[in-house]
């Protein structure tokens, strides 16, 4: 459908105002909110994610596309709720205690939202007990832990231990990421998964919610 193709192209190009207009135009033309989401916006974010993984796009471009997605979702979300379209899963994500970096975290959040997830952003410098409290409150499928410093990655282990102490560990999948984090480290601390970039994080999250 032409309007959805245009929406997808504008979203990939990060054109915020055009995306907003196209979402509204598609809804006005009688396209279902679900089709606007899946065939227009999520399809576009999959292209962006694929190109990002292949090294054809860089972080600023992905952020622009994600921002456009976010703007379009502001209009679409109430319509999706009305029609009862469920998100594919729920994730909470934060940068661990002692670490104030958030660019990577924010990129993962935008990409997860682009993949159809409901995401609760806990911010930066999040203590293990705050992660545990958020799991109790929001009951997510996935907990994402981000760290950019070698000095703060031990907090990932402490956070996982806190989830165990509060009998929450088996209720969620824990994903870890950030510059100093490796698959070996993820295995060592008992995380369920590790991803090297935001696009891979979405693929992994989708695997976890099956």
C-alpha positions in Angstrom: 0.0 0.0 0.0 1.4 3.3 -1.1 0.9 5.3 2.1 2.6 2.5 4.2 5.5 2.4 1.7 5.9 6.2 2.1 5.7 5.9 5.9 8.4 3.2 5.9 10.7 5.2 3.6 10.3 8.4 5.7 10.8 6.6 8.9 14.0 5.0 7.5 15.1 8.5 6.6 14.3 9.8 10.1 11.8 12.4 8.8 9.9 13.1 12.0 7.2 15.4 10.7 6.5 13.3 7.6 6.2 10.2 9.7 3.7 11.8 12.0 1.7 13.1 8.9 1.8 9.6 7.2 0.6 7.8 10.3 -2.3 10.1 10.6 -3.0 9.9 6.8 -2.9 6.1 6.9 -5.4 6.0 9.9 -7.6 8.5 8.1 -7.5 6.3 5.0 -8.9 3.4 7.1 -5.6 1.4 7.5 -5.8 -0.6 10.7 -3.5 0.6 13.6 -1.9 -2.9 13.5 -1.0 -2.6 9.8 0.4 0.9 10.3 2.5 -0.5 13.1 3.7 -3.8 11.5 3.7 -3.1 7.8 4.8 0.6 8.1 6.8 1.3 11.2 8.2 -2.1 12.4 9.1 -3.1 8.8 11.0 0.1 8.5 12.9 -0.4 11.8 13.8 -3.9 10.7 15.5 -2.5 7.6 17.3 0.1 9.8 18.4 -2.5 12.2 19.7 -4.8 9.4 21.6 -2.0 7.8 23.0 -0.9 11.2 24.2 -4.5 11.8 25.8 -4.7 8.3 27.7 -1.4 9.0 25.7 0.5 6.3 24.2 2.9 8.8 25.7 4.5 11.9 24.4 5.4 15.3 23.2 9.0 14.5 21.1 7.7 11.6 19.6 5.0 13.7 18.8 7.6 16.4 17.1 9.7 13.8 14.9 6.8 12.6 14.2 5.8 16.2 13.1 9.4 17.0 10.8 9.4 14.0 9.4 6.0 15.2 8.8 7.4 18.6 6.9 10.4 17.2 4.7 8.2 15.1 4.0 6.0 18.1 2.7 8.9 20.0 -0.2 9.1 17.6 -0.5 5.3 17.1 -0.4 4.1 20.7 -3.9 5.2 21.8 -5.3 3.6 18.6 -3.4 0.4 19.3 -4.8 0.3 22.9 -8.3 0.9 21.5 -8.0 -2.1 19.2 -6.4 -4.3 21.8 -3.0 -4.8 20.1 -0.6 -6.3 22.6 3.1 -5.4 22.7 5.4 -8.4 21.8 6.9 -8.2 25.3 7.9 -5.9 28.2 11.4 -5.0 29.1 12.9 -2.8 31.8 16.4 -1.4 31.2 18.9 0.7 33.0 22.5 1.6 33.4 23.9 -0.1 36.5 24.9 1.7 39.7 28.0 4.0 39.5 27.6 4.4 35.7 26.1 7.5 34.1 26.4 6.5 30.4 23.1 6.4 28.6 23.6 6.7 24.8 23.9 2.9 24.3 21.0 2.3 26.6 18.8 4.8 24.9 19.6 3.3 21.5 18.7 -0.2 22.7 15.4 1.2 24.2 14.5 2.9 20.9 15.3 -0.2 18.9 13.3 -2.4 21.3 10.4 0.0 21.0 10.9 -0.2 17.2 10.6 -4.0 17.6 7.3 -3.8 19.2 8.3 -4.0 22.9 6.9 -2.0 25.8 10.0 -0.6 27.5 10.4 1.0 31.0 13.5 3.1 31.2 15.0 3.1 34.7 17.7 5.7 33.8 21.3 5.6 34.9 23.1 4.7 38.1 20.4 2.2 38.9 21.1 0.2 42.1 20.4 -3.6 42.3 17.5 -3.0 44.7 15.9 -0.6 42.2 16.1 -3.2 39.5 14.5 -5.7 41.8 11.7 -3.3 42.8 11.0 -2.5 39.1 10.7 -6.2 38.3 8.1 -6.6 41.1 6.2 -3.5 39.9 6.3 -4.0 36.1 6.6 -7.8 35.8 8.7 -7.6 32.6 9.8 -10.5 30.5 13.3 -9.0 30.2 15.7 -7.0 32.3 18.4 -5.1 30.4 21.6 -4.1 32.2 23.9 -1.6 30.6 27.5 -0.6 31.6 30.2 1.3 29.8 33.0 1.2 32.4 35.1 -1.8 33.5 34.8 -0.5 37.0 31.0 -0.7 36.9 30.4 -4.1 35.2 30.7 -6.0 38.5 27.4 -4.3 39.4 25.8 -6.5 36.8 26.7 -9.5 38.9 25.4 -7.8 42.0 22.1 -7.0 40.3 21.6 -10.6 39.2 22.4 -11.8 42.8 19.9 -9.3 44.1 17.2 -10.7 41.8 18.1 -14.2 43.1 17.8 -13.1 46.7 14.3 -11.7 46.1 13.3 -14.9 44.2 12.8 -12.9 41.0 15.6 -14.3 38.9 13.7 -17.2 37.3 10.8 -14.8 36.4 12.9 -12.8 33.9 15.6 -13.1 31.2 18.6 -10.9 32.0 20.4 -9.3 29.0 23.6 -7.4 29.4 25.6 -5.1 27.1 28.0 -2.2 26.9 31.6 -1.6 25.6 33.5 -3.7 28.2 30.9 -6.5 28.3 31.6 -9.8 26.5 29.8 -13.1 26.0 32.3 -14.8 28.4 31.5 -12.2 31.1 27.8 -12.6 30.6 28.2 -16.4 31.0 30.4 -15.9 34.1 27.8 -13.7 35.9 24.9 -15.9 35.0 23.1 -13.6 32.5 20.8 -15.1 30.0 22.2 -13.2 27.0 24.6 -10.7 25.7 24.5 -8.5 22.6 27.2 -6.4 21.0 24.9 -3.8 19.5 21.3 -2.5 19.7 20.0 -4.4 16.6 21.3 -7.7 18.0 19.7 -6.9 21.3 16.3 -6.7 19.6 16.8 -10.1 17.9 17.8 -11.7 21.3 14.9 -10.1 23.1 12.5 -11.5 20.5 14.0 -14.9 20.9 13.4 -14.7 24.7 9.7 -13.8 24.3 9.4 -16.5 21.6 
